[in-house]
């Protein structure tokens, strides 16, 4: 049963990551991330950049989606690892 949830968590991260595009606003990204049920995200806001990392403990943090924003809170990079 745990394997099922781990797979679903991995798919949640993957498909959400595919939804993001360069130029998307921070608000739009947050609206989508607030729908997660098997994943979690963290926000790292530094003077250089704002970064969101989405991953899941159910998949042992083996997959992640990183979204980086410019100073106008627009997506400039999306990375799925």
Phi and psi in radians as a Rosetta constraint file:
Dihedral C 1 N 2 CA 2 C 2 CIRCULARHARMONIC -1.058 0.35
Dihedral N 2 CA 2 C 2 N 3 CIRCULARHARMONIC -0.661 0.35
Dihedral C 2 N 3 CA 3 C 3 CIRCULARHARMONIC -1.031 0.35
Dihedral N 3 CA 3 C 3 N 4 CIRCULARHARMONIC -0.645 0.35
Dihedral C 3 N 4 CA 4 C 4 CIRCULARHARMONIC -1.079 0.35
Dihedral N 4 CA 4 C 4 N 5 CIRCULARHARMONIC -0.843 0.35
Dihedral C 4 N 5 CA 5 C 5 CIRCULARHARMONIC -1.174 0.35
Dihedral N 5 CA 5 C 5 N 6 CIRCULARHARMONIC -0.623 0.35
Dihedral C 5 N 6 CA 6 C 6 CIRCULARHARMONIC -1.100 0.35
Dihedral N 6 CA 6 C 6 N 7 CIRCULARHARMONIC -0.745 0.35
Dihedral C 6 N 7 CA 7 C 7 CIRCULARHARMONIC -1.146 0.35
Dihedral N 7 CA 7 C 7 N 8 CIRCULARHARMONIC -0.751 0.35
Dihedral C 7 N 8 CA 8 C 8 CIRCULARHARMONIC -1.127 0.35
Dihedral N 8 CA 8 C 8 N 9 CIRCULARHARMONIC -0.648 0.35
Dihedral C 8 N 9 CA 9 C 9 CIRCULARHARMONIC -1.138 0.35
Dihedral N 9 CA 9 C 9 N 10 CIRCULARHARMONIC -0.745 0.35
Dihedral C 9 N 10 CA 10 C 10 CIRCULARHARMONIC -1.072 0.35
Dihedral N 10 CA 10 C 10 N 11 CIRCULARHARMONIC -0.744 0.35
Dihedral C 10 N 11 CA 11 C 11 CIRCULARHARMONIC -1.151 0.35
Dihedral N 11 CA 11 C 11 N 12 CIRCULARHARMONIC -0.652 0.35
Dihedral C 11 N 12 CA 12 C 12 CIRCULARHARMONIC -1.069 0.35
Dihedral N 12 CA 12 C 12 N 13 CIRCULARHARMONIC -0.803 0.35
Dihedral C 12 N 13 CA 13 C 13 CIRCULARHARMONIC -1.086 0.35
Dihedral N 13 CA 13 C 13 N 14 CIRCULARHARMONIC -0.806 0.35
Dihedral C 13 N 14 CA 14 C 14 CIRCULARHARMONIC -1.064 0.35
Dihedral N 14 CA 14 C 14 N 15 CIRCULARHARMONIC -0.902 0.35
Dihedral C 14 N 15 CA 15 C 15 CIRCULARHARMONIC -1.242 0.35
Dihedral N 15 CA 15 C 15 N 16 CIRCULARHARMONIC -0.602 0.35
Dihedral C 15 N 16 CA 16 C 16 CIRCULARHARMONIC -1.117 0.35
Dihedral N 16 CA 16 C 16 N 17 CIRCULARHARMONIC -0.730 0.35
Dihedral C 16 N 17 CA 17 C 17 CIRCULARHARMONIC -1.054 0.35
Dihedral N 17 CA 17 C 17 N 18 CIRCULARHARMONIC -0.645 0.35
Dihedral C 17 N 18 CA 18 C 18 CIRCULARHARMONIC -1.160 0.35
Dihedral N 18 CA 18 C 18 N 19 CIRCULARHARMONIC -0.402 0.35
Dihedral C 18 N 19 CA 19 C 19 CIRCULARHARMONIC -1.292 0.35
Dihedral N 19 CA 19 C 19 N 20 CIRCULARHARMONIC -0.361 0.35
Dihedral C 19 N 20 CA 20 C 20 CIRCULARHARMONIC -1.535 0.35
Dihedral N 20 CA 20 C 20 N 21 CIRCULARHARMONIC 2.508 0.35
Dihedral C 20 N 21 CA 21 C 21 CIRCULARHARMONIC -2.343 0.35
Dihedral N 21 CA 21 C 21 N 22 CIRCULARHARMONIC 2.680 0.35
Dihedral C 21 N 22 CA 22 C 22 CIRCULARHARMONIC -0.979 0.35
Dihedral N 22 CA 22 C 22 N 23 CIRCULARHARMONIC 2.383 0.35
Dihedral C 22 N 23 CA 23 C 23 CIRCULARHARMONIC 1.663 0.35
Dihedral N 23 CA 23 C 23 N 24 CIRCULARHARMONIC -0.266 0.35
Dihedral C 23 N 24 CA 24 C 24 CIRCULARHARMONIC -1.073 0.35
Dihedral N 24 CA 24 C 24 N 25 CIRCULARHARMONIC 2.544 0.35
Dihedral C 24 N 25 CA 25 C 25 CIRCULARHARMONIC -1.411 0.35
Dihedral N 25 CA 25 C 25 N 26 CIRCULARHARMONIC 2.746 0.35
Dihedral C 25 N 26 CA 26 C 26 CIRCULARHARMONIC -1.018 0.35
Dihedral N 26 CA 26 C 26 N 27 CIRCULARHARMONIC -0.721 0.35
Dihedral C 26 N 27 CA 27 C 27 CIRCULARHARMONIC -1.070 0.35
Dihedral N 27 CA 27 C 27 N 28 CIRCULARHARMONIC -0.758 0.35
Dihedral C 27 N 28 CA 28 C 28 CIRCULARHARMONIC -1.085 0.35
Dihedral N 28 CA 28 C 28 N 29 CIRCULARHARMONIC -0.777 0.35
Dihedral C 28 N 29 CA 29 C 29 CIRCULARHARMONIC -1.074 0.35
Dihedral N 29 CA 29 C 29 N 30 CIRCULARHARMONIC -0.789 0.35
Dihedral C 29 N 30 CA 30 C 30 CIRCULARHARMONIC -1.107 0.35
Dihedral N 30 CA 30 C 30 N 31 CIRCULARHARMONIC -0.680 0.35
Dihedral C 30 N 31 CA 31 C 31 CIRCULARHARMONIC -1.021 0.35
Dihedral N 31 CA 31 C 31 N 32 CIRCULARHARMONIC -0.701 0.35
Dihedral C 31 N 32 CA 32 C 32 CIRCULARHARMONIC -1.267 0.35
Dihedral N 32 CA 32 C 32 N 33 CIRCULARHARMONIC -0.715 0.35
Dihedral C 32 N 33 CA 33 C 33 CIRCULARHARMONIC -1.176 0.35
Dihedral N 33 CA 33 C 33 N 34 CIRCULARHARMONIC -0.467 0.35
Dihedral C 33 N 34 CA 34 C 34 CIRCULARHARMONIC -1.265 0.35
Dihedral N 34 CA 34 C 34 N 35 CIRCULARHARMONIC 0.014 0.35
Dihedral C 34 N 35 CA 35 C 35 CIRCULARHARMONIC -1.696 0.35
Dihedral N 35 CA 35 C 35 N 36 CIRCULARHARMONIC -0.069 0.35
Dihedral C 35 N 36 CA 36 C 36 CIRCULARHARMONIC -1.154 0.35
Dihedral N 36 CA 36 C 36 N 37 CIRCULARHARMONIC 2.561 0.35
Dihedral C 36 N 37 CA 37 C 37 CIRCULARHARMONIC -2.179 0.35
Dihedral N 37 CA 37 C 37 N 38 CIRCULARHARMONIC -0.404 0.35
Dihedral C 37 N 38 CA 38 C 38 CIRCULARHARMONIC -2.022 0.35
Dihedral N 38 CA 38 C 38 N 39 CIRCULARHARMONIC 0.005 0.35
Dihedral C 38 N 39 CA 39 C 39 CIRCULARHARMONIC -2.152 0.35
Dihedral N 39 CA 39 C 39 N 40 CIRCULARHARMONIC 3.077 0.35
Dihedral C 39 N 40 CA 40 C 40 CIRCULARHARMONIC -2.524 0.35
Dihedral N 40 CA 40 C 40 N 41 CIRCULARHARMONIC 2.793 0.35
Dihedral C 40 N 41 CA 41 C 41 CIRCULARHARMONIC -2.370 0.35
Dihedral N 41 CA 41 C 41 N 42 CIRCULARHARMONIC 2.736 0.35
Dihedral C 41 N 42 CA 42 C 42 CIRCULARHARMONIC -2.274 0.35
Dihedral N 42 CA 42 C 42 N 43 CIRCULARHARMONIC 2.628 0.35
Dihedral C 42 N 43 CA 43 C 43 CIRCULARHARMONIC -2.048 0.35
Dihedral N 43 CA 43 C 43 N 44 CIRCULARHARMONIC 2.201 0.35
Dihedral C 43 N 44 CA 44 C 44 CIRCULARHARMONIC -1.985 0.35
Dihedral N 44 CA 44 C 44 N 45 CIRCULARHARMONIC 1.906 0.35
Dihedral C 44 N 45 CA 45 C 45 CIRCULARHARMONIC -1.980 0.35
Dihedral N 45 CA 45 C 45 N 46 CIRCULARHARMONIC 1.850 0.35
Dihedral C 45 N 46 CA 46 C 46 CIRCULARHARMONIC -2.029 0.35
Dihedral N 46 CA 46 C 46 N 47 CIRCULARHARMONIC 2.944 0.35
Dihedral C 46 N 47 CA 47 C 47 CIRCULARHARMONIC -1.062 0.35
Dihedral N 47 CA 47 C 47 N 48 CIRCULARHARMONIC -0.456 0.35
Dihedral C 47 N 48 CA 48 C 48 CIRCULARHARMONIC -1.422 0.35
Dihedral N 48 CA 48 C 48 N 49 CIRCULARHARMONIC -0.656 0.35
Dihedral C 48 N 49 CA 49 C 49 CIRCULARHARMONIC -2.893 0.35
Dihedral N 49 CA 49 C 49 N 50 CIRCULARHARMONIC 2.883 0.35
Dihedral C 49 N 50 CA 50 C 50 CIRCULARHARMONIC -1.969 0.35
Dihedral N 50 CA 50 C 50 N 51 CIRCULARHARMONIC 2.321 0.35
Dihedral C 50 N 51 CA 51 C 51 CIRCULARHARMONIC -2.343 0.35
Dihedral N 51 CA 51 C 51 N 52 CIRCULARHARMONIC 2.374 0.35
Dihedral C 51 N 52 CA 52 C 52 CIRCULARHARMONIC -2.012 0.35
Dihedral N 52 CA 52 C 52 N 53 CIRCULARHARMONIC 2.331 0.35
Dihedral C 52 N 53 CA 53 C 53 CIRCULARHARMONIC -2.071 0.35
Dihedral N 53 CA 53 C 53 N 54 CIRCULARHARMONIC 2.179 0.35
Dihedral C 53 N 54 CA 54 C 54 CIRCULARHARMONIC -1.930 0.35
Dihedral N 54 CA 54 C 54 N 55 CIRCULARHARMONIC 2.237 0.35
Dihedral C 54 N 55 CA 55 C 55 CIRCULARHARMONIC -2.748 0.35
Dihedral N 55 CA 55 C 55 N 56 CIRCULARHARMONIC -3.041 0.35
Dihedral C 55 N 56 CA 56 C 56 CIRCULARHARMONIC -2.519 0.35
Dihedral N 56 CA 56 C 56 N 57 CIRCULARHARMONIC 2.303 0.35
Dihedral C 56 N 57 CA 57 C 57 CIRCULARHARMONIC -1.150 0.35
Dihedral N 57 CA 57 C 57 N 58 CIRCULARHARMONIC -0.426 0.35
Dihedral C 57 N 58 CA 58 C 58 CIRCULARHARMONIC -1.176 0.35
Dihedral N 58 CA 58 C 58 N 59 CIRCULARHARMONIC -0.433 0.35
Dihedral C 58 N 59 CA 59 C 59 CIRCULARHARMONIC -1.826 0.35
Dihedral N 59 CA 59 C 59 N 60 CIRCULARHARMONIC 0.392 0.35
Dihedral C 59 N 60 CA 60 C 60 CIRCULARHARMONIC 1.004 0.35
Dihedral N 60 CA 60 C 60 N 61 CIRCULARHARMONIC 0.524 0.35
Dihedral C 60 N 61 CA 61 C 61 CIRCULARHARMONIC 0.981 0.35
Dihedral N 61 CA 61 C 61 N 62 CIRCULARHARMONIC 0.463 0.35
Dihedral C 61 N 62 CA 62 C 62 CIRCULARHARMONIC -1.365 0.35
Dihedral N 62 CA 62 C 62 N 63 CIRCULARHARMONIC -0.376 0.35
Dihedral C 62 N 63 CA 63 C 63 CIRCULARHARMONIC -2.130 0.35
Dihedral N 63 CA 63 C 63 N 64 CIRCULARHARMONIC 2.567 0.35
Dihedral C 63 N 64 CA 64 C 64 CIRCULARHARMONIC -2.654 0.35
Dihedral N 64 CA 64 C 64 N 65 CIRCULARHARMONIC 2.736 0.35
Dihedral C 64 N 65 CA 65 C 65 CIRCULARHARMONIC -2.141 0.35
Dihedral N 65 CA 65 C 65 N 66 CIRCULARHARMONIC 2.200 0.35
Dihedral C 65 N 66 CA 66 C 66 CIRCULARHARMONIC -1.985 0.35
Dihedral N 66 CA 66 C 66 N 67 CIRCULARHARMONIC 2.266 0.35
Dihedral C 66 N 67 CA 67 C 67 CIRCULARHARMONIC -2.122 0.35
Dihedral N 67 CA 67 C 67 N 68 CIRCULARHARMONIC 2.183 0.35
Dihedral C 67 N 68 CA 68 C 68 CIRCULARHARMONIC -2.009 0.35
Dihedral N 68 CA 68 C 68 N 69 CIRCULARHARMONIC 2.408 0.35
Dihedral C 68 N 69 CA 69 C 69 CIRCULARHARMONIC -2.003 0.35
Dihedral N 69 CA 69 C 69 N 70 CIRCULARHARMONIC 2.655 0.35
Dihedral C 69 N 70 CA 70 C 70 CIRCULARHARMONIC -1.489 0.35
Dihedral N 70 CA 70 C 70 N 71 CIRCULARHARMONIC -3.001 0.35
Dihedral C 70 N 71 CA 71 C 71 CIRCULARHARMONIC -1.268 0.35
Dihedral N 71 CA 71 C 71 N 72 CIRCULARHARMONIC -0.216 0.35
Dihedral C 71 N 72 CA 72 C 72 CIRCULARHARMONIC -1.720 0.35
Dihedral N 72 CA 72 C 72 N 73 CIRCULARHARMONIC 0.254 0.35
Dihedral C 72 N 73 CA 73 C 73 CIRCULARHARMONIC 1.069 0.35
Dihedral N 73 CA 73 C 73 N 74 CIRCULARHARMONIC 0.669 0.35
Dihedral C 73 N 74 CA 74 C 74 CIRCULARHARMONIC -1.948 0.35
Dihedral N 74 CA 74 C 74 N 75 CIRCULARHARMONIC 2.468 0.35
Dihedral C 74 N 75 CA 75 C 75 CIRCULARHARMONIC -1.123 0.35
Dihedral N 75 CA 75 C 75 N 76 CIRCULARHARMONIC 2.288 0.35
Dihedral C 75 N 76 CA 76 C 76 CIRCULARHARMONIC -2.058 0.35
Dihedral N 76 CA 76 C 76 N 77 CIRCULARHARMONIC -0.294 0.35
Dihedral C 76 N 77 CA 77 C 77 CIRCULARHARMONIC -2.693 0.35
Dihedral N 77 CA 77 C 77 N 78 CIRCULARHARMONIC 2.365 0.35
Dihedral C 77 N 78 CA 78 C 78 CIRCULARHARMONIC -2.206 0.35
Dihedral N 78 CA 78 C 78 N 79 CIRCULARHARMONIC 2.264 0.35
Dihedral C 78 N 79 CA 79 C 79 CIRCULARHARMONIC -2.352 0.35
Dihedral N 79 CA 79 C 79 N 80 CIRCULARHARMONIC 2.246 0.35
Dihedral C 79 N 80 CA 80 C 80 CIRCULARHARMONIC -1.934 0.35
Dihedral N 80 CA 80 C 80 N 81 CIRCULARHARMONIC 2.101 0.35
